[in-house]
Amino acid sequence: MGGTEHLTVQREGATLVLTLNRPQAKNALSLPMLVGLYDGWTEADEDDAIRSIVLTGAGGAFCAGMDLKALAGDGMAGQHYRDRLKADPDLHWKAMLRHHRPRKPVIAAVEGYCVAGGTEILQGTDIRVAGASATFGLFEVRRGLFPIGGSTVRLQRQIPRTHALEMLLTGRPYSAEEAGAIGLIGHVVPDGAALAKALEIAEQINACGPLAVEAVKASVYETAEMTETDGLAAELARGWPVFDTADAKEGARAFAEKRRPVYRRA
C-alpha cells in the first residue's frame, strides 16, 4: 500500500480510501500529493480485491486547489517526486483524473473547501457526498487564470450549461446546498458525516458483482457522447459478455437460494 507525506492510503474492506493530507494548507495540491493520488488510482486499477475508491481530505477540508510553489518542488525533501514527474510529464493530469479514469467507482467525500483544483478533481469522480458547510467553486477567472483541469469541458456535461457558465465565469463560491440543487453533488449530509456516507455507498457497490459494476461504469462514460443508436450498440458489446461470467451465475443462484452472493470476479 502506497501513500506519501501528503496522501494517505488505507483499506476499509474492499474500499481503498485516499486522503488528501495537507490540512495546514487546506489540502492544496502538491507534488507529493499528486504522486500519491496517481499511485492510488494505479493500485486500485491493478488490485481486483479493491472494488471501490473513496477520495476525501484531512482536517475538515477537501482541496483548496493547486499550490504552485509546492508543485514546483520548493521546500520538498528528496528528488524522488521531481524525478517521477520528469519521467511522466502527464502524471499530474492523471492524478487529477483529467487524463485517467479508474476502472473502479470513485466516491468523493467532501468537507470544507473544495474549490479551484478541488472542484476540478471532483468532476473526475463518479458519486459525490458533501458536508453541509462545504464550499465549491472555480475561482480561476477571479485571478486571471484558466481552469485547465477540465472544467470548461466536463462541467457543462455534468450540470445544466447555464449553471456551468455561471460557475466558470463568476468565480463565486457555492454552498453545498446550492451545489446539490444544480446537480454537482448527490448527497448533502451533516458536517463531519461525508466520509461515513461515502463508505456506506461504497459498501453497497462492493456487495454487487464487480465485473458488472466495472462494465456499467465503462458503458456510461463510453456512450455519453454517442448517438442513441451507437450508444445502444456499444452497450450491448460491453454488457452482453457479463451474462456469461461466473459472477452472473452466482448472482442468479444467490437470488434463487435467497442468500447474499459471493462474487469472485470470473
LUMFI-169169 format. One record per atom (N, C-alpha, C, CB): residue in three letters; x, y, z. Coordinates in pm, whole numbers, padded with zeros to 5 digits, always signed. Atoms other than C-alpha are relative to their C-alpha. Glycine has a CB too. Layout:
N
ALAXYZ;...
END
This chain:
266
MET+00085-00119+00000;MET+00000+00000+00000;MET+00088+00124+00000;MET-00096+00000+00122;GLY-00087-00115+00020;GLY+00143+00333-00107;GLY-00030+00116+00092;GLY-00009+00046-00141;GLY+00019-00121-00078;GLY+00098+00690+00007;GLY+00127+00083+00003;GLY-00044-00034+00140;THR-00112-00093-00014;THR+00321+00993+00054;THR-00028+00087+00122;THR+00020+00088-00129;GLU+00021-00087-00116;GLU+00361+01261+00319;GLU-00125+00087-00013;GLU+00121+00088+00021;HIS+00119-00082+00021;HIS+00063+01445+00164;HIS-00120-00081-00050;HIS+00031+00110-00098;LEU+00111+00084+00048;LEU-00156+01148+00066;LEU+00006-00132+00076;LEU+00008-00024-00155;THR+00005+00125-00074;THR-00258+00864+00296;THR-00092-00099-00068;THR-00045+00024+00146;VAL+00073+00109+00064;VAL-00389+00528+00178;VAL-00035-00103+00107;VAL+00082-00065-00115;GLN+00038+00106-00092;GLN-00589+00278+00379;GLN-00113-00082-00063;GLN-00044+00057+00137;ARG+00106+00090+00046;ARG-00823-00015+00320;ARG-00113-00002+00102;ARG+00054-00143-00025;GLU+00120+00023-00080;GLU-01177-00031+00452;GLU-00075-00112-00071;GLU-00088+00132+00016;GLY+00057+00113+00072;GLY-01278-00380+00346;GLY+00049+00000-00145;GLY-00154+00004+00005;ALA-00034+00000+00142;ALA-01289-00377-00034;ALA+00011+00142-00056;ALA-00105-00079-00078;THR-00009-00140+00043;THR-01270+00003-00046;THR+00139+00056+00030;THR-00108+00086+00070;LEU-00126-00070-00019;LEU-00947+00196-00095;LEU-00033+00146+00031;LEU+00093-00011-00127;VAL+00026-00138-00041;VAL-00960+00528+00091;VAL+00126+00082-00020;VAL-00047+00006+00149;LEU-00110-00092+00026;LEU-00732+00802-00041;LEU-00033+00132+00069;LEU+00022+00021-00155;THR+00025-00122-00077;THR-00700+01102+00191;THR+00105+00105-00033;THR+00001-00031+00151;LEU-00088-00114+00022;LEU-00551+01433+00081;LEU+00040+00050+00138;LEU-00070+00113-00085;ASN-00044-00018-00138;ASN-00336+01503+00385;ASN+00101+00114+00013;ASN+00060-00131+00054;ARG-00081-00120-00018;ARG-00204+01856+00397;ARG-00090+00107+00064;ARG+00060+00050-00138;PRO+00106-00084-00057;PRO-00454+02016+00634;PRO+00042+00142+00029;PRO-00050-00061+00126;GLN-00045-00136-00030;GLN-00238+02316+00722;GLN-00013+00091-00122;GLN+00144-00002+00048;ALA+00018-00077+00124;ALA-00280+02425+00357;ALA-00135-00030-00064;ALA+00114-00030-00100;LYS+00132+00039+00049;LYS-00643+02313+00327;LYS+00011-00102-00115;LYS-00079+00124-00047;ASN-00024+00108+00095;ASN-00508+02019+00129;ASN+00021+00050-00143;ASN-00116-00097+00002;ALA-00038-00049+00133;ALA-00385+02234-00158;ALA+00093-00103-00065;ALA+00070+00140+00009;LEU-00073+00103+00073;LEU-00232+02014-00426;LEU+00150+00028-00001;LEU-00052-00009-00142;SER-00146-00007+00005;SER+00141+01947-00400;SER+00049-00117-00084;SER+00063-00003+00144;LEU-00054+00110+00079;LEU+00370+01720-00597;LEU-00007-00133+00076;LEU+00143+00030-00040;PRO+00018+00126-00072;PRO+00381+01455-00319;PRO-00145-00049+00001;PRO+00050+00014+00143;MET+00141+00038+00001;MET+00001+01463-00312;MET-00039-00058-00136;MET-00089+00120+00033;LEU+00034+00047+00133;LEU-00027+01422-00689;LEU+00061-00137-00028;LEU+00045+00101-00105;VAL-00064+00130+00017;VAL+00223+01135-00692;VAL-00078-00106+00078;VAL+00148+00005+00046;GLY+00077+00094-00080;GLY+00028+00967-00411;GLY-00134-00033-00063;GLY-00022+00054+00137;LEU+00127+00025+00067;LEU-00300+01011-00597;LEU+00017-00092-00120;LEU-00063+00132-00044;TYR-00024+00084+00118;TYR-00159+00867-00918;TYR+00026-00145+00042;TYR+00120+00054-00081;ASP-00029+00135-00045;ASP-00021+00568-00730;ASP-00124-00068+00058;ASP+00112+00003+00105;GLY+00124+00055-00054;GLY-00355+00523-00553;GLY-00094-00048-00109;GLY-00070+00103+00086;TRP+00085+00043+00112;TRP-00552+00514-00879;TRP+00058-00127-00064;TRP-00012+00113-00107;THR-00065+00115+00061;THR-00297+00267-01018;THR-00020-00125+00085;THR+00150+00027-00020;GLU+00021+00114-00089;GLU-00321+00043-00712;GLU-00141-00055-00013;GLU+00028+00039+00145;ALA+00140+00043+00010;ALA-00700+00035-00739;ALA-00026-00070-00133;ALA-00094+00120+00015;ASP+00018+00062+00131;ASP-00687-00047-01110;ASP+00058-00141-00004;ASP+00063+00085-00108;GLU-00075+00126+00013;GLU-00441-00333-01060;GLU-00039-00106+00102;GLU+00146+00028+00011;ASP+00034+00093-00107;ASP-00583-00494-00745;ASP-00147-00036-00008;ASP+00034+00062+00138;ASP+00139+00041+00015;ASP-00900-00693-00806;ASP-00073-00009+00132;ASP-00007-00133-00071;ALA+00065+00003-00131;ALA-00966-00708-00432;ALA-00061+00135+00036;ALA+00100-00042+00109;ILE+00057-00133-00022;ILE-01040-00335-00443;ILE-00119+00017-00094;ILE+00107+00112-00024;ARG+00122-00011+00081;ARG-01396-00275-00563;ARG-00053+00142-00007;ARG-00107-00091+00056;SER+00044-00141+00005;SER-01442+00096-00491;SER+00109+00086+00063;SER-00137+00021+00075;ILE-00098-00095-00051;ILE-01244+00406-00403;ILE-00076+00117+00063;ILE+00097+00051-00114;VAL+00052-00123-00062;VAL-01326+00690-00163;VAL+00113+00101+00004;VAL-00058-00028+00144;LEU-00096-00110-00004;LEU-01145+01020-00204;LEU-00050+00105+00097;LEU+00022+00062-00142;THR+00041-00098-00100;THR-01152+01259+00090;THR+00120+00086+00039;THR-00060-00070+00125;GLY-00107-00087-00046;GLY-00946+01522+00270;GLY+00009+00001+00151;GLY-00022+00141-00052;ALA-00023-00003-00144;ALA-00796+01554+00617;ALA-00026+00141+00056;ALA+00144-00044+00033;GLY+00007-00128-00070;GLY-00857+01829+00872;GLY-00117+00088-00035;GLY+00122+00073-00026;GLY+00120-00079+00025;GLY-01204+01937+00766;GLY-00002+00075-00131;GLY-00018+00097+00108;ALA+00001-00059+00134;ALA-01119+02035+00407;ALA+00021-00111-00102;ALA+00111+00110-00014;PHE-00021+00094+00110;PHE-01125+01855+00075;PHE+00126+00040-00077;PHE-00123-00006-00095;CYS-00117-00047+00075;CYS-00889+02052-00151;CYS-00023+00144-00043;CYS+00029-00091-00123;ALA+00011-00142+00033;ALA-00827+02425-00196;ALA+00068+00036-00131;ALA+00059+00083+00112;GLY-00058-00029+00130;GLY-00669+02389-00540;GLY+00150-00025-00003;GLY-00028+00142-00039;MET-00141+00026+00024;MET-00316+02390-00670;MET+00089+00095+00079;MET+00032+00012-00149;ASP-00104-00080-00064;ASP-00019+02510-00465;ASP+00118+00001-00097;ASP+00041-00058+00142;LEU-00101-00005+00106;LEU+00212+02623-00744;LEU+00142-00009+00057;LEU-00016+00128-00081;LYS-00133+00006-00062;LYS+00508+02668-00508;LYS+00037-00143+00036;LYS+00005+00089+00125;ALA-00026+00139-00038;ALA+00474+02314-00376;ALA+00016-00088-00122;ALA-00111-00053+00088;LEU-00010+00080+00121;LEU+00421+02173-00724;LEU+00138+00014-00063;LEU-00108+00041-00099;ALA-00133-00022+00056;ALA+00749+02327-00833;ALA+00109-00070+00080;ALA+00030+00149-00005;GLY-00095+00077-00080;GLY+00915+02131-00554;GLY+00068+00081+00108;GLY+00104-00059-00088;ASP-00065-00083-00101;ASP+01010+02421-00327;ASP-00027-00057+00139;ASP-00050+00146-00009;GLY+00014+00044-00138;GLY+01074+02301+00024;GLY-00025-00148+00017;GLY-00109+00074+00065;MET+00025+00143-00012;MET+01022+01933-00054;MET+00131-00075+00022;MET-00071-00053-00124;ALA-00119+00082-00022;ALA+01265+01675+00074;ALA+00010-00104-00111;ALA-00005-00069+00139;GLY-00023+00107+00096;GLY+01418+01448-00186;GLY-00028+00037-00144;GLY-00082-00116+00035;GLN+00014-00022+00143;GLN+01447+01443-00561;GLN-00103-00095-00061;GLN+00134-00017-00070;HIS+00082+00109+00052;HIS+01217+01143-00597;HIS-00123+00050-00075;HIS-00043-00090+00112;TYR+00126-00042+00062;TYR+00896+01330-00676;TYR+00024+00077-00129;TYR-00079+00086+00097;ARG-00030-00072+00124;ARG+01051+01562-00932;ARG+00043-00098-00109;ARG+00110+00104+00023;ASP-00039+00103+00097;ASP+01202+01256-01098;ASP-00123-00071-00056;ASP+00095-00101+00065;ARG+00123+00066+00047;ARG+00857+01095-01116;ARG-00071+00086-00103;ARG-00093-00028+00119;LEU+00067-00089+00093;LEU+00711+01400-01288;LEU+00079+00012-00130;LEU-00020+00137+00062;LYS-00084-00006+00120;LYS+01005+01418-01526;LYS-00017-00127-00084;LYS+00148+00019+00039;ALA+00016+00127+00070;ALA+00962+01051-01614;ALA-00136-00010-00068;ALA+00019-00116+00095;ASP+00136+00002+00057;ASP+00589+01100-01679;ASP-00058+00141+00010;ASP-00092-00103+00075;PRO+00047-00140-00005;PRO+00506+01466-01765;PRO-00152+00011+00009;PRO+00048+00074-00122;ASP+00146+00001-00007;ASP+00136+01366-01773;ASP-00050-00044+00138;ASP-00057-00091-00107;LEU+00037+00058-00128;LEU+00140+01235-01415;LEU-00101+00086+00075;LEU+00123-00021+00086;HIS+00089-00085-00079;HIS-00030+01539-01261;HIS-00142+00000-00056;HIS+00053+00143+00004;TRP+00135+00005+00058;TRP-00320+01524-01509;TRP-00066-00134+00029;TRP+00007+00024-00152;LYS+00056+00130-00038;LYS-00365+01153-01441;LYS-00044+00001+00146;LYS+00103-00113-00025;ALA+00033-00007-00143;ALA-00359+01221-01067;ALA-00130+00076+00023;ALA+00113+00067+00077;MET+00119-00084-00016;MET-00629+01488-01106;MET-00120-00054-00077;MET+00030+00141-00046;LEU+00108+00067+00074;LEU-00843+01246-01311;LEU-00039+00074-00128;LEU-00121-00014+00089;ARG+00025-00064+00129;ARG-00813+01464-01620;ARG+00032-00094-00115;ARG+00083+00128-00013;HIS-00045+00091+00105;HIS-00628+01205-01827;HIS-00004-00146+00044;HIS+00140+00037-00044;HIS+00011+00137-00045;HIS-00721+00892-01636;HIS-00137-00020+00065;HIS+00113-00036+00099;ARG+00125+00036-00066;ARG-01045+00723-01536;ARG+00017-00136+00065;ARG-00119+00000-00100;PRO-00015+00131-00066;PRO-01013+00447-01274;PRO-00111-00097-00041;PRO-00001+00017+00152;ARG+00100+00102+00033;ARG-01191+00120-01351;ARG-00106-00009+00108;ARG+00067-00136-00019;LYS+00091+00017-00112;LYS-01349+00117-01007;LYS-00075+00132+00027;LYS+00077-00045+00127;PRO+00072-00123-00034;PRO-01618+00365-00891;PRO+00075+00084+00103;PRO-00140-00034+00053;VAL-00068-00094-00090;VAL-01476+00674-00719;VAL-00106+00087+00066;VAL+00105+00088-00077;ILE+00097-00077-00077;ILE-01681+00837-00443;ILE+00075+00110+00074;ILE-00078-00091+00101;ALA-00062-00113-00068;ALA-01587+01184-00320;ALA-00074+00028+00130;ALA+00001+00126-00090;ALA+00055-00038-00130;ALA-01641+01266+00049;ALA+00058+00137+00034;ALA+00034-00107+00112;VAL-00047-00138-00006;VAL-01618+01644+00078;VAL-00043+00066+00131;VAL-00052+00081-00119;GLU+00026-00089-00113;GLU-01591+01857+00390;GLU+00078+00129-00027;GLU+00043-00065+00139;GLY-00072-00126+00011;GLY-01495+02225+00394;GLY+00024+00043-00144;GLY+00132-00011+00070;TYR-00029-00057+00132;TYR-01323+02380+00093;TYR+00024-00109-00105;TYR+00122+00090+00009;CYS-00021+00082+00120;CYS-01348+02205-00243;CYS-00008+00098-00117;CYS-00108-00120-00012;VAL+00005-00111+00095;VAL-01253+02489-00474;VAL+00117-00008-00098;VAL+00003+00135+00075;ALA-00104-00004+00104;ALA-01046+02559-00787;ALA+00036-00143-00040;ALA+00127+00078+00050;GLY-00040+00135+00038;GLY-00843+02241-00849;GLY-00076-00107+00075;GLY+00146-00017+00024;GLY+00083+00096-00073;GLY-01053+02068-00582;GLY-00129-00029-00074;GLY-00030+00052+00138;THR+00122+00020+00078;THR-01371+02125-00783;THR+00031-00069-00133;THR-00070+00134-00026;GLU-00036+00068+00126;GLU-01183+02011-01094;GLU+00021-00150+00022;GLU+00126+00063-00059;ILE-00013+00142-00031;ILE-01080+01680-00935;ILE-00138-00061+00024;ILE+00090-00022+00123;LEU+00134+00049-00031;LEU-01438+01643-00811;LEU-00072-00046-00126;LEU-00081+00109+00070;GLN+00069+00035+00125;GLN-01559+01634-01172;GLN+00047-00131-00059;GLN+00018+00111-00101;GLY-00049+00130+00045;GLY-01349+01322-01230;GLY-00050-00115+00085;GLY+00150+00000+00000;THR+00054+00105-00086;THR-01528+01133-00951;THR-00139-00038-00049;THR-00005+00047+00147;ASP+00126+00055+00050;ASP-01843+00927-01002;ASP-00120+00032+00088;ASP+00012-00148-00013;ILE+00107-00025-00096;ILE-02051+00981-00687;ILE+00055+00096+00103;ILE-00051-00134+00068;ARG-00053-00108-00083;ARG-02025+01282-00456;ARG-00089+00028+00120;ARG+00016+00127-00083;VAL+00066-00028-00126;VAL-02114+01344-00094;VAL+00067+00121+00063;VAL+00005-00123+00096;ALA-00058-00119-00061;ALA-02067+01675+00090;ALA-00063+00030+00134;ALA-00015+00120-00093;GLY+00049-00053-00126;GLY-02096+01803+00443;GLY-00071+00133-00024;GLY+00114+00018+00101;ALA+00087-00115+00021;ALA-02347+02085+00486;ALA+00075+00132-00014;ALA-00098+00011+00113;SER-00075-00125+00006;SER-02080+02355+00528;SER+00107+00002-00109;SER+00065+00027+00133;ALA-00100+00006+00107;ALA-01872+02252+00225;ALA-00019+00118-00096;ALA-00010-00134-00076;THR+00001-00111+00096;THR-01781+02522-00026;THR+00065-00045-00130;THR+00075+00124+00058;PHE-00047+00038+00133;PHE-01737+02469-00401;PHE+00021+00125-00084;PHE-00100-00098-00068;GLY-00014-00112+00092;GLY-01627+02692-00685;GLY+00126-00010-00083;GLY+00000+00129+00076;LEU-00114-00010+00090;LEU-01392+02757-00974;LEU+00042+00146-00001;LEU-00034-00052-00145;PHE-00038-00140-00026;PHE-01210+03075-00871;PHE+00099+00055-00102;PHE+00058+00012+00138;GLU-00113-00036+00086;GLU-00960+03087-01157;GLU-00018+00135-00069;GLU+00020-00106-00105;VAL+00016-00126+00075;VAL-01113+03375-01355;VAL+00019+00122+00089;VAL-00138+00006-00066;ARG-00021-00111-00092;ARG-01100+03596-01045;ARG+00147+00035+00013;ARG-00059-00032+00136;ARG-00144-00021-00010;ARG-00723+03554-01054;ARG+00063+00015-00139;ARG+00066-00116+00075;GLY-00051-00013+00136;GLY-00695+03598-01431;GLY+00054-00130-00055;GLY+00107+00104-00003;LEU-00049+00131+00041;LEU-00638+03224-01473;LEU-00108-00080-00072;LEU+00051-00078+00122;PHE+00090+00087+00074;PHE-00800+02941-01669;PHE-00011-00133+00074;PHE+00051-00021-00147;PRO+00016+00130-00068;PRO-00947+02625-01507;PRO+00034-00114-00094;PRO-00144-00016+00052;ILE-00049+00089+00104;ILE-00736+02395-01718;ILE-00004-00148+00040;ILE+00140+00037-00037;GLY+00012+00138-00044;GLY-00810+02081-01518;GLY-00116-00074-00063;GLY-00014-00005+00147;GLY+00108+00068+00071;GLY-01100+02001-01750;GLY-00137+00061+00017;GLY-00006-00139+00043;SER+00132-00049-00036;SER-01382+02218-01618;SER-00079+00061-00115;SER+00014+00101+00108;THR+00077-00060+00110;THR-01470+02403-01940;THR-00058-00108-00092;THR+00089+00096-00081;VAL+00054+00111+00078;VAL-01531+02062-02099;VAL-00099-00081+00082;VAL+00114-00090-00050;ARG+00080+00094-00078;ARG-01671+01850-01817;ARG-00122+00061+00067;ARG+00085-00062+00103;LEU+00105-00053-00086;LEU-01882+02085-01612;LEU-00132+00012-00074;LEU+00040+00136+00054;GLN+00124-00015+00076;GLN-02136+02160-01888;GLN-00062-00135-00035;GLN+00027+00080-00127;ARG+00054+00133+00025;ARG-02177+01784-01937;ARG-00056-00063+00127;ARG+00107-00090-00058;GLN+00044+00057-00127;GLN-02246+01725-01568;GLN-00113+00078+00066;GLN+00117-00008+00094;ILE+00108-00083-00053;ILE-02475+02014-01479;ILE-00053+00085-00115;ILE+00049+00091+00119;PRO+00052-00083+00109;PRO-02701+02242-01692;PRO+00100+00110-00039;PRO-00133+00063+00040;ARG-00101-00093+00051;ARG-02493+02474-01911;ARG-00011+00137+00064;ARG-00013+00013-00150;THR+00014-00133-00062;THR-02638+02791-01758;THR+00069+00004+00135;THR-00148+00039+00016;HIS-00068+00006-00130;HIS-02513+02681-01415;HIS+00150-00016-00017;HIS-00056-00115+00084;ALA-00143+00019+00025;ALA-02181+02566-01557;ALA+00066+00132-00036;ALA+00023-00103-00112;LEU-00058-00128+00042;LEU-02119+02901-01723;LEU+00001+00100+00114;LEU-00078+00057-00119;GLU-00001-00092-00114;GLU-02219+03094-01414;GLU+00114-00033+00095;GLU-00134-00004+00075;MET-00108+00039-00089;MET-01977+02894-01202;MET+00136+00035-00060;MET-00007-00149+00031;LEU-00127-00024+00067;LEU-01698+02928-01458;LEU+00030+00149-00016;LEU+00001-00066-00134;LEU-00022-00139+00037;LEU-01746+03296-01540;LEU-00006+00099+00116;LEU-00099+00040-00103;THR+00005-00091-00116;THR-01824+03447-01199;THR+00110-00030+00101;THR-00135-00009+00067;GLY-00100+00037-00100;GLY-01569+03253-00993;GLY-00050+00012+00142;GLY+00121+00083-00017;ARG+00054-00018-00135;ARG-01803+03279-00696;ARG-00010-00133+00073;ARG-00137+00067-00006;PRO+00015+00124-00077;PRO-01834+03027-00413;PRO-00144-00051-00002;PRO+00045+00021+00145;TYR+00129+00066-00005;TYR-02122+02779-00398;TYR-00009-00080+00129;TYR-00022-00092-00124;SER+00021+00081-00119;SER-02264+02628-00081;SER-00030-00144-00041;SER-00115+00057+00086;ALA+00035+00139+00028;ALA-02322+02253-00054;ALA-00146-00011-00043;ALA+00025-00088+00124;GLU+00141+00005+00036;GLU-02695+02316-00071;GLU-00020+00041-00146;GLU-00083+00092+00092;GLU+00014-00045+00138;GLU-02661+02510-00398;GLU+00066-00100-00096;GLU+00062+00140-00018;ALA-00067+00099+00085;ALA-02413+02257-00541;ALA-00088-00124-00018;ALA+00135-00040+00061;GLY+00094+00111+00012;GLY-02666+01985-00466;GLY-00117+00033-00089;GLY-00050-00041+00136;ALA+00118-00040+00078;ALA-02951+02182-00622;ALA+00029+00000-00150;ALA-00047+00138+00043;ILE-00033-00004+00142;ILE-02764+02218-00955;ILE+00056-00134-00050;ILE+00101+00110-00027;GLY-00041+00133+00040;GLY-02653+01855-00954;GLY+00149-00027+00002;GLY-00049-00026-00134;LEU-00144+00023-00007;LEU-02282+01896-00888;LEU+00034-00110+00101;LEU+00074+00129+00037;ILE-00016+00106-00100;ILE-02309+01670-00581;ILE-00133-00071+00018;ILE+00051+00057+00135;GLY+00121+00080-00013;GLY-02555+01397-00498;GLY-00060-00007+00138;GLY+00028-00135-00045;HIS+00048+00010-00138;HIS-02581+01399-00118;HIS+00057+00114+00082;HIS+00038-00137+00062;VAL-00044-00096-00101;VAL-02563+01674+00144;VAL-00033-00059+00136;VAL-00068+00142-00021;VAL+00016+00064-00130;VAL-02511+01536+00495;VAL+00050+00095+00108;VAL+00077-00136+00006;PRO-00053-00087-00107;PRO-02437+01691+00836;PRO+00152+00007-00006;PRO-00045-00052+00137;ASP-00145-00017-00003;ASP-02086+01827+00876;ASP+00065-00115+00075;ASP+00039+00136+00064;GLY-00072+00109-00062;GLY-01840+01552+00958;GLY-00050-00138-00037;GLY-00006+00014+00146;ALA+00060+00130+00033;ALA-02060+01277+00811;ALA+00025-00042-00144;ALA-00148+00004+00026;ALA-00016+00031+00143;ALA-01945+01283+00447;ALA+00074-00131-00021;ALA+00075+00114-00070;LEU-00077+00123+00019;LEU-01687+01006+00482;LEU-00084-00122+00034;LEU+00127+00002+00086;ALA+00083+00114-00039;ALA-01928+00775+00664;ALA-00104-00030-00108;ALA-00070+00027+00134;LYS+00099+00021+00106;LYS-02191+00827+00394;LYS+00066-00057-00124;LYS-00073+00132-00034;ALA-00072+00051+00117;ALA-01935+00770+00118;ALA+00035-00148+00019;ALA+00128+00082-00026;LEU-00033+00140-00027;LEU-01823+00445+00283;LEU-00125-00088-00003;LEU+00070-00013+00135;GLU+00126+00074+00008;GLU-02186+00339+00315;GLU-00036-00030-00146;GLU-00115+00080+00068;ILE+00027+00021+00143;ILE-02235+00389-00060;ILE+00099-00100-00058;ILE+00009+00134-00077;ALA-00102+00093+00049;ALA-01907+00208-00127;ALA-00035-00143+00038;ALA+00137+00038+00056;GLU+00036+00134-00042;GLU-02027-00092+00074;GLU-00115-00056-00085;GLU-00039-00001+00147;GLN+00108+00045+00087;GLN-02344-00106-00136;GLN+00054-00041-00137;GLN-00106+00111-00016;ILE-00063+00035+00127;ILE-02130-00107-00451;ILE+00079-00129+00014;ILE+00092+00115-00048;ASN-00085+00117-00021;ASN-01892-00365-00306;ASN-00080-00130+00007;ASN+00081+00016+00127;ALA+00085+00119-00011;ALA-02183-00603-00249;ALA-00050-00048-00136;ALA-00118+00028+00090;CYS+00047+00035+00134;CYS-02257-00607-00624;CYS+00110-00074-00077;CYS-00043+00126-00076;GLY-00096+00072+00082;GLY-02088-00809-00895;GLY+00106+00095-00055;GLY-00069-00072-00115;PRO-00103-00095+00041;PRO-01751-00639-00959;PRO+00015+00013-00151;PRO+00131-00039+00060;LEU-00011-00009+00145;LEU-01738-00727-01328;LEU-00115+00081-00059;LEU+00003-00139-00062;ALA+00116-00078+00045;ALA-02088-00588-01376;ALA+00017+00148+00032;ALA-00129-00054+00065;VAL-00020-00140-00041;VAL-02004-00271-01182;VAL+00098+00070-00094;VAL+00052+00007+00145;GLU-00101-00062+00086;GLU-01693-00203-01389;GLU-00052+00018-00143;GLU+00127-00083-00002;ALA+00054-00010+00135;ALA-01874-00274-01716;ALA-00105+00110-00010;ALA-00061-00134-00043;VAL+00102-00105+00000;VAL-02165-00046-01623;VAL+00065+00137+00002;VAL-00093-00015+00121;LYS-00069-00129-00004;LYS-01932+00239-01530;LYS+00063+00032-00135;LYS+00107+00001+00111;ALA-00065-00023+00128;ALA-01733+00197-01850;ALA-00101+00035-00108;ALA+00080-00124-00042;SER+00101-00026+00102;SER-02050+00191-02061;SER-00058+00140+00013;SER-00113-00103+00010;VAL+00055-00134-00020;VAL-02187+00509-01906;VAL+00090+00107-00061;VAL-00021+00028+00149;TYR-00092-00101+00053;TYR-01875+00709-01992;TYR+00027-00018-00149;TYR+00132-00005+00077;GLU-00030+00030+00140;GLU-01809+00536-02323;GLU-00110+00051-00093;GLU+00018-00150-00018;THR+00113-00034+00087;THR-02157+00613-02459;THR-00050+00142+00018;THR-00112-00095+00024;ALA+00054-00131-00037;ALA-02201+00962-02314;ALA-00017+00094-00118;ALA+00089+00065+00103;GLU+00006-00092+00113;GLU-02130+01147-02638;GLU-00041-00067-00130;GLU+00134+00067-00018;MET+00044+00071+00119;MET-02259+00883-02881;MET-00146+00032-00032;MET+00017-00151+00017;THR+00142-00002+00032;THR-02586+00890-03069;THR-00067-00115+00075;THR-00024-00011-00154;GLU+00070+00107-00069;GLU-02855+00672-02913;GLU+00026-00135-00068;GLU-00150+00029+00007;THR-00021+00124+00073;THR-02811+00412-03186;THR+00138-00057+00026;THR-00020+00022-00150;ASP-00137+00046-00025;ASP-02434+00394-03146;ASP+00019-00040+00146;ASP+00101+00109-00037;GLY-00012+00030-00142;GLY-02464+00401-02768;GLY-00062-00134+00037;GLY-00063+00108+00081;LEU+00064+00128-00029;LEU-02707+00109-02759;LEU+00082-00117-00054;LEU-00141-00003-00059;ALA-00087+00105+00054;ALA-02477-00094-02984;ALA+00122-00020+00090;ALA+00045+00035-00143;ALA-00116+00010-00088;ALA-02179-00015-02760;ALA-00038-00062+00133;ALA+00063+00138+00023;GLU+00045+00058-00126;GLU-02381-00104-02451;GLU-00012-00152-00012;GLU-00135+00060+00041;LEU+00011+00145+00020;LEU-02460-00449-02594;LEU+00138-00066-00004;LEU-00076-00030-00128;ALA-00135+00056+00011;ALA-02095-00508-02680;ALA+00069-00005+00136;ALA+00083+00081-00098;ARG-00063-00008-00132;ARG-01988-00406-02331;ARG-00073-00090+00101;ARG+00002+00146+00051;GLY+00079+00064-00104;GLY-02272-00563-02132;GLY-00031-00146-00021;GLY-00124+00071+00014;TRP+00042+00138+00023;TRP-02362-00890-02303;TRP+00098-00103+00056;TRP-00017-00023-00147;PRO-00094+00101-00055;PRO-02038-01074-02207;PRO-00012-00018+00150;PRO+00141+00040-00033;VAL+00013+00013-00145;VAL-02114-01005-01839;VAL-00093-00115+00036;VAL-00052+00131+00061;PHE+00097+00104-00030;PHE-02405-01250-01860;PHE+00062-00140-00002;PHE-00115+00006-00097;ASP-00064+00130+00011;ASP-02161-01533-01933;ASP+00110-00020+00103;ASP+00057-00016-00138;THR-00105+00010-00102;THR-01944-01480-01625;THR-00048-00083+00119;THR+00042+00140+00046;ALA+00032+00071-00123;ALA-01928-01681-01306;ALA-00073+00093+00098;ALA+00127-00057+00065;ASP+00070-00097-00085;ASP-02037-01363-01128;ASP-00150-00002-00028;ASP+00056+00141-00021;ALA+00141-00001+00037;ALA-02365-01363-01321;ALA-00069-00127+00048;ALA-00016+00015-00151;LYS+00058+00127-00045;LYS-02426-01731-01243;LYS-00016-00002+00152;LYS+00087-00118-00046;GLU+00009-00007-00146;GLU-02350-01672-00875;GLU-00115+00091+00043;GLU+00132+00049+00059;GLY+00110-00090-00033;GLY-02592-01379-00867;GLY-00135-00066-00016;GLY+00006+00123-00087;ALA+00127+00069+00023;ALA-02871-01592-01013;ALA-00023-00108+00105;ALA-00002-00063-00141;ARG+00015+00105-00102;ARG-02803-01881-00774;ARG-00034+00060+00135;ARG+00129-00082+00011;ALA+00025-00063-00130;ALA-02793-01650-00472;ALA-00142+00053+00009;ALA+00100+00114+00024;PHE+00139-00049+00000;PHE-03124-01493-00573;PHE-00096-00117+00021;PHE-00033+00073-00133;ALA+00089+00115-00012;ALA-03287-01834-00611;ALA+00006-00062+00139;ALA+00036-00105-00106;GLU-00019+00061-00132;GLU-03144-01953-00280;GLU-00023+00099+00114;GLU+00138-00057+00011;LYS+00031-00104-00099;LYS-03236-01628-00102;LYS+00117+00023+00097;LYS-00127-00037+00078;ARG-00118-00028-00080;ARG-02881-01561+00016;ARG+00080+00112-00064;ARG+00088-00127+00016;ARG-00086-00105+00054;ARG-02616-01296-00029;ARG+00103-00062-00094;ARG+00069+00078+00114;PRO-00097+00058+00092;PRO-02399-01362-00335;PRO+00145+00022+00045;PRO-00019+00059-00138;VAL-00145-00010-00026;VAL-02025-01423-00305;VAL+00069+00007-00136;VAL+00055-00124+00087;TYR-00057-00021+00133;TYR-01852-01277-00610;TYR+00152-00021+00002;TYR-00033+00141-00051;ARG-00142+00031+00007;ARG-01506-01388-00724;ARG+00065+00053-00128;ARG+00019-00149+00009;ARG-00057-00063+00120;ARG-01452-01181-01042;ARG+00045-00103-00102;ARG+00117+00091+00037;ALA-00037+00099+00102;ALA-01463-01457-01302;ALA-00109-00009-00104;ALA+00025-00138+00063;
END
